[in-house]
């Protein structure tokens, strides 16, 4: 057999297999759909470990079959997209006989358009289950949480780096100012050295005149300062009008230079005297002796010249 005939038979075989698998999947979907409509679910019904739904096994799971179909379709599209390059063997001896007896077997494909009901049922079957969506959401949430942590850590590092940059900029400014100060000092030192060299090489002609003027000014200033000192001494030796210090003055004691001119007001206090007992501090009306000793005996005044008369 030639290569062209082999290629055609392989394509026909693949198409038949795809068609059979599609018919089987449709029948199984219809059967599962009818079971879901009835809603009769017992404890003995099997449960799928792929989609975690009752009524079928993992081998009969539509989600697994859908994944297999997608992989088969991808492989079929890749095979369809490739170009088959057929090499025709031409021999010099049998060219005429081969060209007359050559037969090319080609397999043609026909696209069948399904009805609207089947299309809608297939679209409904393609819909993803709630568990898959929940798992995908959980995965995305975990990834977002990890990314948020990374972002916060990166922000912290960025803030720390910005602080370090600001510190380094401040240090750089300080170093620049120090360099400027050092350069200015060096320039001043160079200028001083130049001036000294110029003085040594070229002495000033007016220096002597300036020196004489400075000495004259110093002498006049000394006269003013000496006069001021003498005036302070004279004023310090003078006495104040209120100074009454005499021969008995003792500098170690603190003596008043003058007395007070104003006399403070004096309050006169009157002390009460008792005419009964003769003591001070109370009246006869409030006398303690008078109140307490009045009931014990009656005191009578007797002159000294009279004799005492008794009842004995």
ChimeraX commands (.cxc) that place a marker at each C-alpha (Angstrom):
marker #1 position 0.00,0.00,0.00 radius 0.5
marker #1 position 1.12,3.51,-0.72 radius 0.5
marker #1 position 1.50,6.23,1.91 radius 0.5
marker #1 position -1.48,8.20,0.64 radius 0.5
marker #1 position -3.85,5.25,1.10 radius 0.5
marker #1 position -2.54,4.63,4.63 radius 0.5
marker #1 position -3.02,8.27,5.57 radius 0.5
marker #1 position -6.59,8.26,4.26 radius 0.5
marker #1 position -7.54,5.09,6.14 radius 0.5
marker #1 position -6.10,6.46,9.38 radius 0.5
marker #1 position -8.15,9.63,9.05 radius 0.5
marker #1 position -11.35,7.62,8.41 radius 0.5
marker #1 position -10.66,5.43,11.45 radius 0.5
marker #1 position -10.11,8.47,13.70 radius 0.5
marker #1 position -13.31,10.12,12.50 radius 0.5
marker #1 position -15.35,6.99,13.19 radius 0.5
marker #1 position -13.91,6.72,16.70 radius 0.5
marker #1 position -14.71,10.37,17.42 radius 0.5
marker #1 position -18.27,9.93,16.14 radius 0.5
marker #1 position -18.85,6.84,18.29 radius 0.5
marker #1 position -17.49,8.53,21.41 radius 0.5
marker #1 position -19.71,11.57,20.83 radius 0.5
marker #1 position -22.84,9.37,20.44 radius 0.5
marker #1 position -22.00,7.47,23.63 radius 0.5
marker #1 position -21.49,10.71,25.55 radius 0.5
marker #1 position -24.83,12.05,24.34 radius 0.5
marker #1 position -26.69,8.92,25.44 radius 0.5
marker #1 position -25.01,9.00,28.84 radius 0.5
marker #1 position -25.80,12.68,29.32 radius 0.5
marker #1 position -29.46,12.09,28.51 radius 0.5
marker #1 position -29.54,9.16,30.94 radius 0.5
marker #1 position -27.93,11.23,33.71 radius 0.5
marker #1 position -30.29,14.14,33.00 radius 0.5
marker #1 position -33.32,11.87,33.42 radius 0.5
marker #1 position -31.94,10.55,36.71 radius 0.5
marker #1 position -31.48,14.11,37.99 radius 0.5
marker #1 position -35.07,14.94,37.04 radius 0.5
marker #1 position -36.43,12.06,39.07 radius 0.5
marker #1 position -34.54,13.19,42.16 radius 0.5
marker #1 position -34.56,9.74,43.68 radius 0.5
marker #1 position -31.36,9.47,45.55 radius 0.5
marker #1 position -30.78,6.54,47.86 radius 0.5
marker #1 position -28.00,5.74,50.27 radius 0.5
marker #1 position -26.76,2.90,48.04 radius 0.5
marker #1 position -26.24,5.12,44.95 radius 0.5
marker #1 position -22.59,5.43,43.95 radius 0.5
marker #1 position -20.74,8.74,44.21 radius 0.5
marker #1 position -18.16,10.13,41.81 radius 0.5
marker #1 position -14.73,11.01,43.21 radius 0.5
marker #1 position -14.11,13.50,40.39 radius 0.5
marker #1 position -17.07,15.90,40.82 radius 0.5
marker #1 position -18.36,14.52,44.18 radius 0.5
marker #1 position -21.89,14.02,42.84 radius 0.5
marker #1 position -24.06,10.86,43.22 radius 0.5
marker #1 position -25.47,8.77,40.38 radius 0.5
marker #1 position -22.34,7.77,38.50 radius 0.5
marker #1 position -18.78,6.57,38.89 radius 0.5
marker #1 position -15.55,8.31,38.03 radius 0.5
marker #1 position -15.21,6.43,34.74 radius 0.5
marker #1 position -18.65,7.68,33.71 radius 0.5
marker #1 position -18.15,11.25,34.97 radius 0.5
marker #1 position -19.16,13.86,32.36 radius 0.5
marker #1 position -16.53,16.30,33.60 radius 0.5
marker #1 position -13.79,13.72,33.08 radius 0.5
marker #1 position -15.20,12.86,29.64 radius 0.5
marker #1 position -15.32,16.54,28.79 radius 0.5
marker #1 position -11.67,16.91,29.68 radius 0.5
marker #1 position -10.84,13.88,27.53 radius 0.5
marker #1 position -12.86,15.30,24.63 radius 0.5
marker #1 position -11.04,18.60,24.86 radius 0.5
marker #1 position -7.68,16.84,24.77 radius 0.5
marker #1 position -8.81,14.70,21.78 radius 0.5
marker #1 position -10.11,17.76,19.93 radius 0.5
marker #1 position -6.82,19.54,20.47 radius 0.5
marker #1 position -4.89,16.56,19.10 radius 0.5
marker #1 position -7.29,16.28,16.14 radius 0.5
marker #1 position -6.93,19.98,15.34 radius 0.5
marker #1 position -3.18,19.65,15.46 radius 0.5
marker #1 position -3.34,16.66,13.11 radius 0.5
marker #1 position -5.75,18.51,10.82 radius 0.5
marker #1 position -3.57,21.60,10.70 radius 0.5
marker #1 position -0.54,19.70,9.62 radius 0.5
marker #1 position 0.04,19.24,5.92 radius 0.5
marker #1 position 0.61,15.74,4.66 radius 0.5
marker #1 position 3.47,15.63,2.35 radius 0.5
marker #1 position 3.29,12.46,0.28 radius 0.5
marker #1 position 6.36,11.27,-1.43 radius 0.5
marker #1 position 5.62,9.45,-4.59 radius 0.5
marker #1 position 8.23,6.86,-5.41 radius 0.5
marker #1 position 9.19,7.02,-9.05 radius 0.5
marker #1 position 11.50,4.42,-10.40 radius 0.5
marker #1 position 13.08,4.73,-13.83 radius 0.5
marker #1 position 12.30,1.10,-14.72 radius 0.5
marker #1 position 8.52,0.96,-13.73 radius 0.5
marker #1 position 7.43,4.58,-14.33 radius 0.5
marker #1 position 4.87,3.80,-17.05 radius 0.5
marker #1 position 3.28,0.78,-15.27 radius 0.5
marker #1 position 3.04,2.53,-11.90 radius 0.5
marker #1 position 1.48,5.66,-13.34 radius 0.5
marker #1 position -1.29,3.59,-15.01 radius 0.5
marker #1 position -2.10,1.37,-11.99 radius 0.5
marker #1 position -1.85,4.07,-9.25 radius 0.5
marker #1 position -4.94,4.49,-7.07 radius 0.5
marker #1 position -5.24,7.24,-4.53 radius 0.5
marker #1 position -7.54,6.60,-1.54 radius 0.5
marker #1 position -8.75,9.84,0.03 radius 0.5
marker #1 position -11.08,10.14,3.03 radius 0.5
marker #1 position -13.45,13.09,2.89 radius 0.5
marker #1 position -15.10,14.65,5.97 radius 0.5
marker #1 position -18.61,15.95,6.25 radius 0.5
marker #1 position -19.69,18.31,9.06 radius 0.5
marker #1 position -22.99,17.40,10.71 radius 0.5
marker #1 position -24.87,20.27,12.32 radius 0.5
marker #1 position -26.73,19.15,15.38 radius 0.5
marker #1 position -30.18,20.31,16.35 radius 0.5
marker #1 position -30.77,23.25,18.63 radius 0.5
marker #1 position -31.76,21.00,21.54 radius 0.5
marker #1 position -28.49,19.09,21.43 radius 0.5
marker #1 position -26.53,22.33,21.24 radius 0.5
marker #1 position -28.30,23.74,24.26 radius 0.5
marker #1 position -27.82,20.49,26.18 radius 0.5
marker #1 position -24.10,20.48,25.37 radius 0.5
marker #1 position -23.82,24.11,26.48 radius 0.5
marker #1 position -25.57,23.25,29.73 radius 0.5
marker #1 position -23.22,20.32,30.26 radius 0.5
marker #1 position -20.21,22.57,29.72 radius 0.5
marker #1 position -21.27,24.74,32.69 radius 0.5
marker #1 position -18.87,24.41,35.62 radius 0.5
marker #1 position -20.08,22.99,38.93 radius 0.5
marker #1 position -20.29,25.02,42.17 radius 0.5
marker #1 position -17.56,22.98,43.89 radius 0.5
marker #1 position -15.11,23.72,41.10 radius 0.5
marker #1 position -15.93,27.41,41.30 radius 0.5
marker #1 position -15.52,27.33,45.09 radius 0.5
marker #1 position -12.14,25.59,44.79 radius 0.5
marker #1 position -11.00,28.08,42.18 radius 0.5
marker #1 position -12.18,30.96,44.37 radius 0.5
marker #1 position -10.36,29.55,47.40 radius 0.5
marker #1 position -7.17,29.15,45.37 radius 0.5
marker #1 position -7.43,32.70,44.10 radius 0.5
marker #1 position -8.10,33.96,47.62 radius 0.5
marker #1 position -5.00,32.20,48.95 radius 0.5
marker #1 position -2.90,33.57,46.12 radius 0.5
marker #1 position -4.26,37.08,46.70 radius 0.5
marker #1 position -3.50,36.80,50.44 radius 0.5
marker #1 position 0.07,35.73,49.67 radius 0.5
marker #1 position 0.43,38.56,47.17 radius 0.5
marker #1 position -0.92,41.06,49.72 radius 0.5
marker #1 position 1.71,39.89,52.22 radius 0.5
marker #1 position 4.39,40.27,49.58 radius 0.5
marker #1 position 3.13,43.75,48.71 radius 0.5
marker #1 position 3.16,44.82,52.39 radius 0.5
marker #1 position 6.69,43.46,52.84 radius 0.5
marker #1 position 7.81,45.23,49.68 radius 0.5
marker #1 position 6.22,48.46,50.92 radius 0.5
marker #1 position 8.11,48.16,54.20 radius 0.5
marker #1 position 11.38,47.58,52.38 radius 0.5
marker #1 position 10.64,50.55,50.12 radius 0.5
marker #1 position 9.94,52.82,53.12 radius 0.5
marker #1 position 13.15,51.65,54.83 radius 0.5
marker #1 position 15.13,52.26,51.67 radius 0.5
marker #1 position 13.60,55.74,51.32 radius 0.5
marker #1 position 14.62,56.54,54.91 radius 0.5
marker #1 position 18.15,55.32,54.23 radius 0.5
marker #1 position 18.25,57.42,51.05 radius 0.5
marker #1 position 17.17,60.52,52.99 radius 0.5
marker #1 position 19.84,59.84,55.65 radius 0.5
marker #1 position 22.50,59.38,53.00 radius 0.5
marker #1 position 21.41,62.60,51.29 radius 0.5
marker #1 position 21.72,64.48,54.59 radius 0.5
marker #1 position 25.16,62.99,55.18 radius 0.5
marker #1 position 26.17,63.95,51.66 radius 0.5
marker #1 position 25.03,67.55,52.24 radius 0.5
marker #1 position 27.01,67.68,55.50 radius 0.5
marker #1 position 30.10,66.37,53.75 radius 0.5
marker #1 position 29.68,68.95,50.99 radius 0.5
marker #1 position 29.51,71.76,53.56 radius 0.5
marker #1 position 32.62,70.40,55.30 radius 0.5
marker #1 position 34.45,70.28,51.98 radius 0.5
marker #1 position 33.46,73.89,51.28 radius 0.5
marker #1 position 34.71,74.99,54.72 radius 0.5
marker #1 position 38.01,73.16,54.22 radius 0.5
marker #1 position 38.43,74.69,50.77 radius 0.5
marker #1 position 37.70,78.18,52.12 radius 0.5
marker #1 position 40.24,77.66,54.93 radius 0.5
marker #1 position 42.84,76.52,52.44 radius 0.5
marker #1 position 42.14,79.53,50.25 radius 0.5
marker #1 position 42.49,81.89,53.23 radius 0.5
marker #1 position 45.73,80.23,54.22 radius 0.5
marker #1 position 47.06,80.61,50.69 radius 0.5
marker #1 position 46.09,84.28,50.67 radius 0.5
marker #1 position 47.85,84.82,54.02 radius 0.5
marker #1 position 50.96,83.11,52.76 radius 0.5
marker #1 position 50.94,85.27,49.66 radius 0.5
marker #1 position 50.57,88.43,51.75 radius 0.5
marker #1 position 53.42,87.40,54.02 radius 0.5
marker #1 position 55.66,86.71,51.07 radius 0.5
marker #1 position 54.73,90.07,49.56 radius 0.5
marker #1 position 55.53,91.81,52.86 radius 0.5
marker #1 position 58.91,90.14,53.06 radius 0.5
marker #1 position 59.75,90.91,49.47 radius 0.5
marker #1 position 58.19,94.42,49.40 radius 0.5
marker #1 position 58.31,96.17,52.81 radius 0.5
marker #1 position 55.65,98.82,53.43 radius 0.5
marker #1 position 56.83,102.43,53.13 radius 0.5
marker #1 position 54.05,103.88,55.29 radius 0.5
marker #1 position 54.37,101.43,58.20 radius 0.5
marker #1 position 56.54,103.74,60.26 radius 0.5
marker #1 position 54.07,106.63,59.91 radius 0.5
marker #1 position 51.20,104.41,60.99 radius 0.5
marker #1 position 53.18,103.17,63.98 radius 0.5
marker #1 position 53.79,106.74,65.16 radius 0.5
marker #1 position 50.08,107.56,64.87 radius 0.5
marker #1 position 49.18,104.46,66.88 radius 0.5
marker #1 position 51.57,105.42,69.68 radius 0.5
marker #1 position 50.12,108.96,69.83 radius 0.5
marker #1 position 46.58,107.65,70.00 radius 0.5
marker #1 position 47.52,105.26,72.78 radius 0.5
marker #1 position 49.02,108.08,74.85 radius 0.5
marker #1 position 45.92,110.26,74.46 radius 0.5
marker #1 position 43.66,107.36,75.33 radius 0.5
marker #1 position 45.74,106.64,78.43 radius 0.5
marker #1 position 45.22,110.25,79.57 radius 0.5
marker #1 position 41.47,109.90,79.28 radius 0.5
marker #1 position 41.44,106.63,81.16 radius 0.5
marker #1 position 43.68,107.97,83.94 radius 0.5
marker #1 position 41.42,111.02,84.40 radius 0.5
marker #1 position 38.40,108.81,84.67 radius 0.5
marker #1 position 40.08,106.64,87.29 radius 0.5
marker #1 position 41.05,109.72,89.32 radius 0.5
marker #1 position 37.48,111.01,89.16 radius 0.5
marker #1 position 36.19,107.69,90.43 radius 0.5
marker #1 position 38.66,107.81,93.34 radius 0.5
marker #1 position 37.62,111.37,94.30 radius 0.5
marker #1 position 33.94,110.52,94.20 radius 0.5
marker #1 position 34.55,107.40,96.26 radius 0.5
marker #1 position 36.29,109.38,99.04 radius 0.5
marker #1 position 33.41,111.79,99.51 radius 0.5
marker #1 position 30.95,111.38,102.42 radius 0.5
marker #1 position 27.20,111.25,102.14 radius 0.5
marker #1 position 25.07,113.85,103.97 radius 0.5
marker #1 position 23.36,111.20,106.07 radius 0.5
marker #1 position 26.61,109.53,107.09 radius 0.5
marker #1 position 26.90,110.03,110.88 radius 0.5
marker #1 position 29.92,107.81,111.44 radius 0.5
marker #1 position 32.35,109.04,114.07 radius 0.5
marker #1 position 35.30,107.82,116.06 radius 0.5
marker #1 position 33.42,104.83,117.45 radius 0.5
marker #1 position 32.72,103.42,113.99 radius 0.5
marker #1 position 33.38,99.69,113.71 radius 0.5
marker #1 position 33.42,98.48,110.09 radius 0.5
marker #1 position 32.77,94.86,111.13 radius 0.5
marker #1 position 29.41,95.73,112.69 radius 0.5
marker #1 position 26.47,96.62,110.55 radius 0.5
marker #1 position 25.55,100.11,111.68 radius 0.5
marker #1 position 22.80,102.25,110.31 radius 0.5
marker #1 position 23.97,105.38,108.57 radius 0.5
marker #1 position 20.87,107.36,109.58 radius 0.5
marker #1 position 17.80,106.87,111.72 radius 0.5
marker #1 position 14.25,106.55,110.57 radius 0.5
marker #1 position 12.40,109.82,110.18 radius 0.5
marker #1 position 8.94,108.31,110.56 radius 0.5
marker #1 position 7.79,106.97,113.94 radius 0.5
marker #1 position 5.41,103.99,113.72 radius 0.5
marker #1 position 2.02,104.30,115.37 radius 0.5
marker #1 position 1.82,102.83,118.91 radius 0.5
marker #1 position -1.30,101.10,120.20 radius 0.5
marker #1 position -2.02,101.69,123.92 radius 0.5
marker #1 position -3.46,98.72,125.78 radius 0.5
marker #1 position -5.60,99.18,128.97 radius 0.5
marker #1 position -5.49,96.38,131.53 radius 0.5
marker #1 position -8.53,95.71,133.76 radius 0.5
marker #1 position -8.10,95.45,137.54 radius 0.5
marker #1 position -10.46,93.79,140.00 radius 0.5
marker #1 position -11.47,95.96,142.98 radius 0.5
marker #1 position -12.53,92.89,144.97 radius 0.5
marker #1 position -9.40,90.74,144.92 radius 0.5
marker #1 position -6.96,93.34,143.60 radius 0.5
marker #1 position -5.78,91.23,140.64 radius 0.5
marker #1 position -5.47,92.36,137.04 radius 0.5
marker #1 position -7.13,90.88,134.00 radius 0.5
marker #1 position -10.80,90.93,135.12 radius 0.5
marker #1 position -13.51,93.05,136.72 radius 0.5
marker #1 position -15.19,92.64,140.06 radius 0.5
marker #1 position -18.35,91.44,138.34 radius 0.5
marker #1 position -16.45,88.50,136.85 radius 0.5
marker #1 position -14.25,87.81,139.86 radius 0.5
marker #1 position -13.92,84.14,140.66 radius 0.5
marker #1 position -13.30,84.63,144.39 radius 0.5
marker #1 position -16.32,86.85,144.81 radius 0.5
marker #1 position -18.65,84.33,143.18 radius 0.5
marker #1 position -17.39,81.24,145.02 radius 0.5
marker #1 position -16.75,82.50,148.55 radius 0.5
marker #1 position -19.83,84.69,148.98 radius 0.5
marker #1 position -22.04,81.90,150.43 radius 0.5
marker #1 position -19.52,80.58,152.98 radius 0.5
marker #1 position -19.17,83.63,155.20 radius 0.5
marker #1 position -20.27,87.19,155.48 radius 0.5
marker #1 position -17.41,89.60,155.66 radius 0.5
marker #1 position -17.97,92.74,157.74 radius 0.5
marker #1 position -15.68,95.70,157.89 radius 0.5
marker #1 position -14.60,96.54,161.45 radius 0.5
marker #1 position -12.36,99.44,162.25 radius 0.5
marker #1 position -9.11,98.78,164.09 radius 0.5
marker #1 position -9.98,100.79,167.20 radius 0.5
marker #1 position -12.99,98.64,168.08 radius 0.5
marker #1 position -12.56,95.38,169.91 radius 0.5
marker #1 position -13.95,92.17,168.66 radius 0.5
marker #1 position -17.28,91.17,170.27 radius 0.5
marker #1 position -18.15,87.54,170.36 radius 0.5
marker #1 position -21.16,85.66,171.65 radius 0.5
marker #1 position -19.08,83.45,173.96 radius 0.5
marker link #1:1,2 radius 0.2
marker link #1:2,3 radius 0.2
marker link #1:3,4 radius 0.2
marker link #1:4,5 radius 0.2
marker link #1:5,6 radius 0.2
marker link #1:6,7 radius 0.2
marker link #1:7,8 radius 0.2
marker link #1:8,9 radius 0.2
marker link #1:9,10 radius 0.2
marker link #1:10,11 radius 0.2
marker link #1:11,12 radius 0.2
marker link #1:12,13 radius 0.2
marker link #1:13,14 radius 0.2
marker link #1:14,15 radius 0.2
marker link #1:15,16 radius 0.2
marker link #1:16,17 radius 0.2
marker link #1:17,18 radius 0.2
marker link #1:18,19 radius 0.2
marker link #1:19,20 radius 0.2
marker link #1:20,21 radius 0.2
marker link #1:21,22 radius 0.2
marker link #1:22,23 radius 0.2
marker link #1:23,24 radius 0.2
marker link #1:24,25 radius 0.2
marker link #1:25,26 radius 0.2
marker link #1:26,27 radius 0.2
marker link #1:27,28 radius 0.2
marker link #1:28,29 radius 0.2
marker link #1:29,30 radius 0.2
marker link #1:30,31 radius 0.2
marker link #1:31,32 radius 0.2
marker link #1:32,33 radius 0.2
marker link #1:33,34 radius 0.2
marker link #1:34,35 radius 0.2
marker link #1:35,36 radius 0.2
marker link #1:36,37 radius 0.2
marker link #1:37,38 radius 0.2
marker link #1:38,39 radius 0.2
marker link #1:39,40 radius 0.2
marker link #1:40,41 radius 0.2
marker link #1:41,42 radius 0.2
marker link #1:42,43 radius 0.2
marker link #1:43,44 radius 0.2
marker link #1:44,45 radius 0.2
marker link #1:45,46 radius 0.2
marker link #1:46,47 radius 0.2
marker link #1:47,48 radius 0.2
marker link #1:48,49 radius 0.2
marker link #1:49,50 radius 0.2
marker link #1:50,51 radius 0.2
marker link #1:51,52 radius 0.2
marker link #1:52,53 radius 0.2
marker link #1:53,54 radius 0.2
marker link #1:54,55 radius 0.2
marker link #1:55,56 radius 0.2
marker link #1:56,57 radius 0.2
marker link #1:57,58 radius 0.2
marker link #1:58,59 radius 0.2
marker link #1:59,60 radius 0.2
marker link #1:60,61 radius 0.2
marker link #1:61,62 radius 0.2
marker link #1:62,63 radius 0.2
marker link #1:63,64 radius 0.2
marker link #1:64,65 radius 0.2
marker link #1:65,66 radius 0.2
marker link #1:66,67 radius 0.2
marker link #1:67,68 radius 0.2
marker link #1:68,69 radius 0.2
marker link #1:69,70 radius 0.2
marker link #1:70,71 radius 0.2
marker link #1:71,72 radius 0.2
marker link #1:72,73 radius 0.2
marker link #1:73,74 radius 0.2
marker link #1:74,75 radius 0.2
marker link #1:75,76 radius 0.2
marker link #1:76,77 radius 0.2
marker link #1:77,78 radius 0.2
marker link #1:78,79 radius 0.2
marker link #1:79,80 radius 0.2
marker link #1:80,81 radius 0.2
marker link #1:81,82 radius 0.2
marker link #1:82,83 radius 0.2
marker link #1:83,84 radius 0.2
marker link #1:84,85 radius 0.2
marker link #1:85,86 radius 0.2
marker link #1:86,87 radius 0.2
marker link #1:87,88 radius 0.2
marker link #1:88,89 radius 0.2
marker link #1:89,90 radius 0.2
marker link #1:90,91 radius 0.2
marker link #1:91,92 radius 0.2
marker link #1:92,93 radius 0.2
marker link #1:93,94 radius 0.2
marker link #1:94,95 radius 0.2
marker link #1:95,96 radius 0.2
marker link #1:96,97 radius 0.2
marker link #1:97,98 radius 0.2
marker link #1:98,99 radius 0.2
marker link #1:99,100 radius 0.2
marker link #1:100,101 radius 0.2
marker link #1:101,102 radius 0.2
marker link #1:102,103 radius 0.2
marker link #1:103,104 radius 0.2
marker link #1:104,105 radius 0.2
marker link #1:105,106 radius 0.2
marker link #1:106,107 radius 0.2
marker link #1:107,108 radius 0.2
marker link #1:108,109 radius 0.2
marker link #1:109,110 radius 0.2
marker link #1:110,111 radius 0.2
marker link #1:111,112 radius 0.2
marker link #1:112,113 radius 0.2
marker link #1:113,114 radius 0.2
marker link #1:114,115 radius 0.2
marker link #1:115,116 radius 0.2
marker link #1:116,117 radius 0.2
marker link #1:117,118 radius 0.2
marker link #1:118,119 radius 0.2
marker link #1:119,120 radius 0.2
marker link #1:120,121 radius 0.2
marker link #1:121,122 radius 0.2
marker link #1:122,123 radius 0.2
marker link #1:123,124 radius 0.2
marker link #1:124,125 radius 0.2
marker link #1:125,126 radius 0.2
marker link #1:126,127 radius 0.2
marker link #1:127,128 radius 0.2
marker link #1:128,129 radius 0.2
marker link #1:129,130 radius 0.2
marker link #1:130,131 radius 0.2
marker link #1:131,132 radius 0.2
marker link #1:132,133 radius 0.2
marker link #1:133,134 radius 0.2
marker link #1:134,135 radius 0.2
marker link #1:135,136 radius 0.2
marker link #1:136,137 radius 0.2
marker link #1:137,138 radius 0.2
marker link #1:138,139 radius 0.2
marker link #1:139,140 radius 0.2
marker link #1:140,141 radius 0.2
marker link #1:141,142 radius 0.2
marker link #1:142,143 radius 0.2
marker link #1:143,144 radius 0.2
marker link #1:144,145 radius 0.2
marker link #1:145,146 radius 0.2
marker link #1:146,147 radius 0.2
marker link #1:147,148 radius 0.2
marker link #1:148,149 radius 0.2
marker link #1:149,150 radius 0.2
marker link #1:150,151 radius 0.2
marker link #1:151,152 radius 0.2
marker link #1:152,153 radius 0.2
marker link #1:153,154 radius 0.2
marker link #1:154,155 radius 0.2
marker link #1:155,156 radius 0.2
marker link #1:156,157 radius 0.2
marker link #1:157,158 radius 0.2
marker link #1:158,159 radius 0.2
marker link #1:159,160 radius 0.2
marker link #1:160,161 radius 0.2
marker link #1:161,162 radius 0.2
marker link #1:162,163 radius 0.2
marker link #1:163,164 radius 0.2
marker link #1:164,165 radius 0.2
marker link #1:165,166 radius 0.2
marker link #1:166,167 radius 0.2
marker link #1:167,168 radius 0.2
marker link #1:168,169 radius 0.2
marker link #1:169,170 radius 0.2
marker link #1:170,171 radius 0.2
marker link #1:171,172 radius 0.2
marker link #1:172,173 radius 0.2
marker link #1:173,174 radius 0.2
marker link #1:174,175 radius 0.2
marker link #1:175,176 radius 0.2
marker link #1:176,177 radius 0.2
marker link #1:177,178 radius 0.2
marker link #1:178,179 radius 0.2
marker link #1:179,180 radius 0.2
marker link #1:180,181 radius 0.2
marker link #1:181,182 radius 0.2
marker link #1:182,183 radius 0.2
marker link #1:183,184 radius 0.2
marker link #1:184,185 radius 0.2
marker link #1:185,186 radius 0.2
marker link #1:186,187 radius 0.2
marker link #1:187,188 radius 0.2
marker link #1:188,189 radius 0.2
marker link #1:189,190 radius 0.2
marker link #1:190,191 radius 0.2
marker link #1:191,192 radius 0.2
marker link #1:192,193 radius 0.2
marker link #1:193,194 radius 0.2
marker link #1:194,195 radius 0.2
marker link #1:195,196 radius 0.2
marker link #1:196,197 radius 0.2
marker link #1:197,198 radius 0.2
marker link #1:198,199 radius 0.2
marker link #1:199,200 radius 0.2
marker link #1:200,201 radius 0.2
marker link #1:201,202 radius 0.2
marker link #1:202,203 radius 0.2
marker link #1:203,204 radius 0.2
marker link #1:204,205 radius 0.2
marker link #1:205,206 radius 0.2
marker link #1:206,207 radius 0.2
marker link #1:207,208 radius 0.2
marker link #1:208,209 radius 0.2
marker link #1:209,210 radius 0.2
marker link #1:210,211 radius 0.2
marker link #1:211,212 radius 0.2
marker link #1:212,213 radius 0.2
marker link #1:213,214 radius 0.2
marker link #1:214,215 radius 0.2
marker link #1:215,216 radius 0.2
marker link #1:216,217 radius 0.2
marker link #1:217,218 radius 0.2
marker link #1:218,219 radius 0.2
marker link #1:219,220 radius 0.2
marker link #1:220,221 radius 0.2
marker link #1:221,222 radius 0.2
marker link #1:222,223 radius 0.2
marker link #1:223,224 radius 0.2
marker link #1:224,225 radius 0.2
marker link #1:225,226 radius 0.2
marker link #1:226,227 radius 0.2
marker link #1:227,228 radius 0.2
marker link #1:228,229 radius 0.2
marker link #1:229,230 radius 0.2
marker link #1:230,231 radius 0.2
marker link #1:231,232 radius 0.2
marker link #1:232,233 radius 0.2
marker link #1:233,234 radius 0.2
marker link #1:234,235 radius 0.2
marker link #1:235,236 radius 0.2
marker link #1:236,237 radius 0.2
marker link #1:237,238 radius 0.2
marker link #1:238,239 radius 0.2
marker link #1:239,240 radius 0.2
marker link #1:240,241 radius 0.2
marker link #1:241,242 radius 0.2
marker link #1:242,243 radius 0.2
marker link #1:243,244 radius 0.2
marker link #1:244,245 radius 0.2
marker link #1:245,246 radius 0.2
marker link #1:246,247 radius 0.2
marker link #1:247,248 radius 0.2
marker link #1:248,249 radius 0.2
marker link #1:249,250 radius 0.2
marker link #1:250,251 radius 0.2
marker link #1:251,252 radius 0.2
marker link #1:252,253 radius 0.2
marker link #1:253,254 radius 0.2
marker link #1:254,255 radius 0.2
marker link #1:255,256 radius 0.2
marker link #1:256,257 radius 0.2
marker link #1:257,258 radius 0.2
marker link #1:258,259 radius 0.2
marker link #1:259,260 radius 0.2
marker link #1:260,261 radius 0.2
marker link #1:261,262 radius 0.2
marker link #1:262,263 radius 0.2
marker link #1:263,264 radius 0.2
marker link #1:264,265 radius 0.2
marker link #1:265,266 radius 0.2
marker link #1:266,267 radius 0.2
marker link #1:267,268 radius 0.2
marker link #1:268,269 radius 0.2
marker link #1:269,270 radius 0.2
marker link #1:270,271 radius 0.2
marker link #1:271,272 radius 0.2
marker link #1:272,273 radius 0.2
marker link #1:273,274 radius 0.2
marker link #1:274,275 radius 0.2
marker link #1:275,276 radius 0.2
marker link #1:276,277 radius 0.2
marker link #1:277,278 radius 0.2
marker link #1:278,279 radius 0.2
marker link #1:279,280 radius 0.2
marker link #1:280,281 radius 0.2
marker link #1:281,282 radius 0.2
marker link #1:282,283 radius 0.2
marker link #1:283,284 radius 0.2
marker link #1:284,285 radius 0.2
marker link #1:285,286 radius 0.2
marker link #1:286,287 radius 0.2
marker link #1:287,288 radius 0.2
marker link #1:288,289 radius 0.2
marker link #1:289,290 radius 0.2
marker link #1:290,291 radius 0.2
marker link #1:291,292 radius 0.2
marker link #1:292,293 radius 0.2
marker link #1:293,294 radius 0.2
marker link #1:294,295 radius 0.2
marker link #1:295,296 radius 0.2
marker link #1:296,297 radius 0.2
marker link #1:297,298 radius 0.2
marker link #1:298,299 radius 0.2
marker link #1:299,300 radius 0.2
marker link #1:300,301 radius 0.2
marker link #1:301,302 radius 0.2
marker link #1:302,303 radius 0.2
marker link #1:303,304 radius 0.2
marker link #1:304,305 radius 0.2
marker link #1:305,306 radius 0.2
marker link #1:306,307 radius 0.2
marker link #1:307,308 radius 0.2
marker link #1:308,309 radius 0.2
marker link #1:309,310 radius 0.2
marker link #1:310,311 radius 0.2
marker link #1:311,312 radius 0.2
view
